[in-house]
């Protein structure tokens, strides 16, 4: 843009201004001034453009020197028709070696079963709810001796089966002879040990965390004038 003003526009302005000064002194009218200014401007533009073009176009064309071509690098000889391609030896499969355990797995807490005389309120509620599905069954509670733990267990079992709507038969005996072979401590038995209700009651007490072993063919305290109970629990 700077070269355009310097090379073309400025010479035109100089020529036009010079013509206007000349026309003023020569007393030309406006038509002569306008036509003369345009003519001077065209002539000045033609002369300036021609001179500028001649400077940009060289008279002689010079050939550019090309850089010398580099020698081609020799290509490595190629092996034609290889007899046998060597294959890499397969690597043995990687086997993960198990890491030795530094910590032992946490031990599972074992359920501590309570005796009949130590039944908690929660266990009592659970036993009542599960024994209720066998409401109307017959239970015989046999108490042997007058030890405090025996009396507590006897009353707890009587309350549980009473609220579960079982028919309760209570039998109290003083003491057993020293030659008796009955299990030591409270146990459950039945005249018909294969009765399904026996296994159900045993499972109910075991799942509730109460220790009440099952003793087949043990002391029943049967009474001939009454029907045999479905289950009997002996506490001594």
N, C-alpha and C positions, 0 to 999 in steps of 0.2 A: 504493500500500500504506500509506503514511503517513497519507493522508486517511481511509482506511478505519478505522484504529485510532483516529484522533483524533475522527472524527465519529460512529462507531457503537459500537466496542468499549468505548472508555473510558466513555461514558455508561451502557452496560449494566453494567459493573463497579461504577460508582458506585451505580447503583440497587440492584443485588443486594447489595452490602456494606451499604448503608443498611437494606435490609429485614432482613438477618441481624442487625444490631445491634438493630433494633426487635423482632425475634422473640425475641432473648435476654432483653431486658428484660421482654417480655410473657409469657415462659415457654411458648412454643409447643413442641409435640413435633416429632419429625423429619419426620413426614408433613406437618404444617402448614408447617414451614420449607421443605421441598423444593418443595411445590406453590406456596407463596407466592413463593419465589425465581424459579420458572419464570414465574409470572404476571407478576411485576414485570419480569422480563427481556423477555418478549414485549411488554408495554405500553411499556417504555422503547425497545425496538427500533422499534415502530410509530410512536411519537411522533418519534423521531430521524430515521427514514427519511422520514416525511412532511414534516418541516421541511426536510430536505436537498433533497428533490425539488422543493419549492416555490421554493427558492432557485435551483435550476438551470433551472427553466422560467420564462422572462420572461412578464410579463403582456401585454405588447404586442409584437407582431412588427414589427420595423423592416425596411423594404425597403432592400436594398443599392443604392447608387447605381452605376449602370453608367457606365463611361467613355464619353465621346462617341465616336461612330463616326468613323473617319478618312475623309476623302474619297478615293474611288477614283481611282487614277492613270489618266489617259487612255491607252488603248492606241494604239500607233503605227499609222498607217494601213497597210493591207496592199495590195500591188499585186495586182490581180486580173487573171488571164489574161495573163501576160507573153507578149509576142510572140516573144522569142528570149532564151534564157538564154546569157549570155556564158560561154564555156569558157576556162579558162586555157591559155595557149600551152604546148605540150609542150616540155619542156627537152631539149636535145640529149643523146644517150647519153654517159655518162662513159666515157672510154677511159683505161685505165691506161698511163701513159708509162713505158716500161722505164728503169730506172736504169742509168746507165753503170757498167760493171764497173771497179772500181778495182784489182782484183787479177787477175792472170793465172792460169788454171788450172795446177795443178802439172804439170810435164812428166813424161811417162811414162818411166821408166828404160829405156834400150835395152840389150839383151843384147849384151855384148861377147864376141865369139867368139874362141876361142884357136886358135893354129896346132897342127898335128899334133904337133910336138915339145914343146909346152907343155900337153899333156893332163894334167889333175889326176887324183887318185885317185878322186874322186867321178865325174868324167866317164868314166873308164875302167870303173868298176863299172857305170854306166848303159849304156855301149856293149855291154859283155859280156852284160848281161841281155837287151837288145833284139835283139842279133845272134844270140842263142841260138835264137830261133824259126826261123832259117834254117840251122840246123846241117846239115852235109853239103854245103853249097854250096862252090864253088871260088873262091878268091881268089888273085891273082897280085900279089905285092909286088915292085916294081922299085925298086932303089936305084941312083942315078946319082951318082957322086962319093963322097968319103970325108970330107965336112965333119962336124964334131961334131954339129951339129943334125940332119943327115941320118941319122947313125947312131942318134941318140936316137929320132927319129920312127920309123925302120924297126923298131927293137926294140920300141917300145911297140905299134905296130900288129900286129907278129907275135905278141906276148903276148895282145892283145885277141882276135884272130881264132882263136888256138890254144885259148884257154879257151872260146870260143864254139863249138868243135867244127867249125870250117871246115877244108877241105882247102887247105893253104897251099903255094904254089909261089914260091920265092925266086929272084930274078934280080938279079945285081950287075953294073953296067957302070961303066967308069972315068969317062969324061967325055963330054959331048955336043959336037958340033961347033958352032962359032960361028954357022953358017948354019941351025941348027935353028929350026923355027917352033913348038915345043912351048910350052905355058904355063910361066910362070916360077913355081916353087914347087910344092909337092905338089898333085896333082890326081887325080881319079878318072875312069876311062874304061871302055869295054867294047867288044868286037868287035860285040856286038849291043846297041846303046844303047837299043833299044825293049824290052828284057827288063824285066819289072816289078820284078825284084829290084834292078836298078840304081837305079831311083827310090826304092825302099824303103831301101836302104843310104844313099843321099844324104840322105833325110829323117831317118834315125836320127842321122847325124853332125850335121846342121844343128840338130835339136831338142836335142841334147846340148850345143850351144854350141861345136862344133868346126868350123873353117873348112876345108872340103875341096871346092873347086869341081869341077863336072862338065864334062869336056872331051870332046865327041864326036869320034870318028875320030882320036884322038891315039895316041901311041906305045904299042904293046901288047907288044912283045917276044915275039911269038907263036913257038911252037915247033911245027914240023910233026908231030913224032912224038907230041905230047900233045894232049888235047882242050882247046879254048879255055876259059879261065876265065869264070865268070859276071861277075866284077868284077875290075878291075885298078886298083891304086893306085900311082902313080909318085911317088917322093920324090927331089927333087934341089934 
